[in-house]
Every structure is written in C-alpha cells, then in structure tokens.
Amino acid sequence: MKYIIMADGKGQRWKNFQGIQKCQIQIGSKTLLEITCDLIHSLDKSAEIYITSHNPELHIPGATRYEPQNNVLEIDRFTYELIERDVCFLYGDVLYSENAMRCIIEHETDTVLTFGSAKKIFAIKIADDVFFKSHLDRVRELFLKNELKECIGWEVYHSMQGLPIESREIGSNYVIIEDDTRDFNAPSDLLEYQKEQHEN
C-alpha cells in the first residue's frame, strides 16, 4: 500500500514554535515523521511512503519527499495527483501509537475508511479513488462559493456519508481509535504533552 504523510500545512496555529514545523516535533530521540515512518515499515513490509512537503530539509529514511502541485486551501493537503486506489493519507502532526497504526493498516474497505477519535481525524484509507475525489471536489467547490466555513477532512467525511457537512457527527465508515494517539495543532498541545510526560 502507498502511504501519504501530509506535512505541507501552513502551521497557522503553530506559528513556527521552536523554529520547527509540527512534523519535526521531537518525541524522545525521533521526530513525529520518523516515528510514523518506522511504525509503517514495521507493520507493512511492502509499504511505499511519501511525505508531501516543500521543505527540502525533510529527508526521512524509507520515505520519498514529494512537492504537491497545488497547496492553496487546507483541503489541498490531500494531494490530488497522488490519490489512487489503495492509498492511505496520514497526518504529519500526529503521534500514532502502534495500536492505532496497526488498526489503520489492517482494516480493509471497498470505498473509503476514516480513522480517528471523536474529535480528530487521524487517517483516511482510500480504495475507491473516484468516489473520494468526487467528494473532495464537492467540498472544495462549496467552500470556494462561501457555502462552507471550513474545508478539511471532516467536511469530506460528512459529504461521503451524506451527513450535514459542517457537523461533527460520526456515522458509518469511521473507525474510532481510543488510545494515546494525539495530534499537535498549537504550541499548547506540545507543552501539555511534555508536562504529562514529565509528571509520569
């Protein structure tokens, strides 16, 4: 399977905290990107990993950096030209547990499966690229018409499920991951995590 780790965000809430991108956050001796790549390779020996980023400093062993052709809207993180059958999009600012990555890799689908907590999406696994692209296009178009306030993974998920697009309702084809997998959107997320680790 092909795995796309999205690491080309604008980091508006991160604000270049500590002079790094979120995907370069150090957890122990490794960055988030290194941890994610290592997990994928340990669980899927035939994995093909791409990191989408315009940052030439992001060289991760076992992965290929790819510069997206289009990165204007937040939804563009789902690099359009890389969407095909049997591809899985992962987030560069997420600290995945081994359990979460195994869950993502082992679950099968004929269409699209979304993985996450009750509040955050952690991965989108695509078997039907035409179906996924059609909803990606729909959400993008609605946003450009000012009919949506946001156009991110949630909006695409709700469009695919026929749910109110701007809700945060969870319907079918969503796998709940309830463990210590977490994302880092703002500096406060990292500081809170570091405090937790220090206390433990």
N, C-alpha and C positions, 0 to 999 in steps of 0.2 A: 504494500500500500504506500501511497505517497502522502507525506505529512507536510503541511504548510504551517510554519510558525510565524504568526503575524507580529512583526517587530518594526513597523514603519509608521507608527502613530505619531501624532504631533505632540503628545505629552502636555496638553494644556493645563491639566490639574497637577502634573508632576513638576512643571516649571524648572526642569534641569537640576533637580535637587541633587546635591553632592557632585554635580558636574557629570552625571551619567544619565543614560536612558534607563527606563524602568527594567528593560530586559537585561541590563547589566548589573542589577542588584546582586550583591554577593551574599550567598547563604552558605555559611561555612567556608569552604575553600573554592566553591564554584559559583558561577553566575546562574541566574534563572534559565538562560538559554542552554547552558552546559548541562544543567540538571535535567531539563526536558529532553534534550538530545540523548543523553545517557539512558534515561528511562525508556525511551522509544526503542533504541537499539538493543537494550537488554530484553525487551519483551517481544520485539518483532525483528528477527534477524534479517529479513529481506526489505526492511524499511528504506525508503528513499525520502530524505529530509531536505526541505527548502526553507530558508529563512528569508522572508521578504523585508528588505531594508535598503535604504540608500546610504547607510553608514558603512563606509569601506573598512572600518575597524572591527566589524562583527565577523570575525573568522572563527568558526566553531568546527573542531574536528568531526568528521562524519556528516557534515551538512554543507549545502551549497547556498551561498547568498544570492538572492535574486532581486533585482531592482524593478519594482512594479511600473508598468507603463502609465498608470493613472492612480493618483492618490490625492484627490481633492476633498471628498467627503469622507466621514468616518466609515461609512459602509464600504468604501473602496479598499479597506483593509482585506476584504475577501477578494484577493487579486483575480480579476475576471478571467484573464488569459490562462490562469493555472487551474481553473475549475474544470474538472472532468470526472468521469466515473472513478469510484474507489479512491477518493481523496478525503483527507481529514484536516480541517482547519483547527489549529490550536493557538492560544494566546501567549505572546512573549512576556507578558507581565504577570503570569500565573505560576505559582509554586504548586506543581502537581505532586500528589502522593503516588506511591507505587500502585496502591489500590485503585486510585482514580484512573491512572494511565492504563492499567490492565482492563478496567471496565470499558474504557473508550475503545481500546484495540479489539477486545473480544466480542463486543456487541455487534451483531450484524443487522443490516437493513436493506430493503429493496428500494427505498426512496431517500429520505434524509432523517438522521437522528441527531437530536440536540442533547448535549450533556451539561449539567450544571447544578447549582444549588437552587434554593427557592428564589434567590435574588440575583445570581450571577450566572452567565453562560460561560462554560469552560471549553467547550469544543463543539464542532459541527461536522458530522461524518456524512459524506455525500456518496450515494450510489446512483442517483438519478440527477445528472448534472443539468439536463434540460429543465427539469422541474425546479431545481434550486435557482438557476439563472432567471427563470421567468418571475419568481417572487422577488429576487434581488432587483430586477429591473422595475418591477411594480413599486416597490418601496422607494427606490431612488427617484422614480418619476413623481410619486406623491409628495415626496419631500421637496423636490425642485418646484412643485406647484404650490408650495407653502401649505399643503394639506396635512403635513406631519411636523411635529416639533423636533423629532429626532429620527435618524435612520441608522440604526445599529442592529446588532444581532437579534435583539428582542423583536423588533418590528418585522424582520424577515421570518422569524419563527412563527409569529402570530399570523402573518399573511399565509404561510404554508398550511397552518392549522385551521384557517377560516375563523380565527378569533378576532375580537376588536384589536386593531393593530397597535394602538397606544396603551393597551392594558399591560399588566404583568402577570396575566393569568397563565397557568400551566395546564396544557391539555395533553393530548397523546403525543407519541414520538419524542418524549422528553425523558431522559434518564437522570434521576436525582442522584447526585453524589454527596453523601453526607459524611465527610471526614475533614481532615485538616487542610485540604486543598484550599488555597486562597489567592486572591489577586491583590495587586498593589497599584492603586489608581493615583493616590496622593501621598505626599511625604508622611502624613499622619498614619497611613496604613503600615508603612515600614517601621516607623517609630513604635507603634503599638506592638508589632510583631517582635521587634528587638526587645522590648520591655518584657513581653511574655516569655521569651527565651531566657532572658536574664533571671527572671523570677523562678523559672523551672530548673 
